[in-house]
Amino acid sequence: MRTRFGVDIALLAVAVVWGGSYLVAKELTTTASVPAVLGWRFLVASLALSVLWAWRVRRFPGRAELMVGVVLGLTQAAVLFLETFGVALTSASNAGLLIALTVIFTPLLDAVAARRWLPRSFFVAAAVCVVGVALLVSGDGFRAPNAGDLLMLAAAGVRSGHVTLLGSLTRNKPFSSITVTLIQSALCAVWGIAADPLGMVRAAGAFGPSGWLGVLYLGLAASVFAFLVQLWAVRRTSASRASLLMGTEPVWAVMVGVFFAGEVLGWLGALGALLIVAGCYAGQRIEARFRARLAPDPVPQPGPAPVHEPGVEPVHAP
């Protein structure tokens, strides 16, 4: 019982850390460019992962592993640029809720790729999410989504492609999670540095103590810590339980935005938030049951849950 309680707390901690990352990223973009924020975030993450690699792996990747890391790094960098530009232009609450739509987009993309039709109930859950998005962006009156909202929706779509590639390129491959994640992180850092090298230099002096704490939070807590804890926890619980706990991420994003940044959803926005969370949760459960029915072994096995992390996407291989 204690072990299960500890695993639950660990997974909730991951969700809380990820939920808080949107506000931290938004605050940092007020003093530095988006590429500079990402560059510093992933320099920190890459250094920490390099230490971890030297401690646990110490094996250079082969050509296939390197190429997979590069491909996933490129798609991850695209997600992060869209996501960070988006959160700079919308509220942290909206960002956390809209990126959660990855849970709906990914099974749809996977179903199209596999030419396998999902149950009708899944599309009902997706429709609930669409209604929720319309209400969320309306605020106190109906309006078109702003540029930040659209960028977050685009980030959710691109992330769905990234997660689909993540599964197809690493499934049943003897790749190291740490190695592939390090390659992704290093590539994201290179993208940030190359996009705005002078901004990186200016950001180093502009951040101040609170800014550097934010960089460390994004690089160490939201990337390295969350990856390690998730990897440890999902091996000690069921996929459905892990999904439920980590699926609370958008709730924490809203709470952090409301309580720490004074963001206001309005009653329509709050209703939209509830519909998005409910639709994503229902869609995730429907898709998991559908996948379990198609599996050769009907007995559910513990395993990793879908990933919602706004930073480095972990690879589900030891």
Secondary structure, DSSP 8 states (H G I E B T S, - for coil): -HHHHHHHHHHHHHHHHHHHHHHHHHHHTTTS-HHHHHHHHHHHHHHHHHHHHHHHT-----HHHHHHHHHHHHHHHHHHHHHHHHHHHS-HHHHHHHHTTHHHHHHHHHHHHHT----HHHHHHHHHHHHHHHHHTTTTS-----HHHHHHHHHHHHHHHHHHHHHHHHTT----HHHHHHHHHHHHHHHHHHH-HHHHHHHHHHSHHHHHHHHHIIIIIIIIIHHHHHHHHGGGS-HHHHHHHHTTHHHHHHHHHHHHH----HHHHHHHHHHHHHHHHHHHHHHHHHHHHHSSS-S----------SS----S--
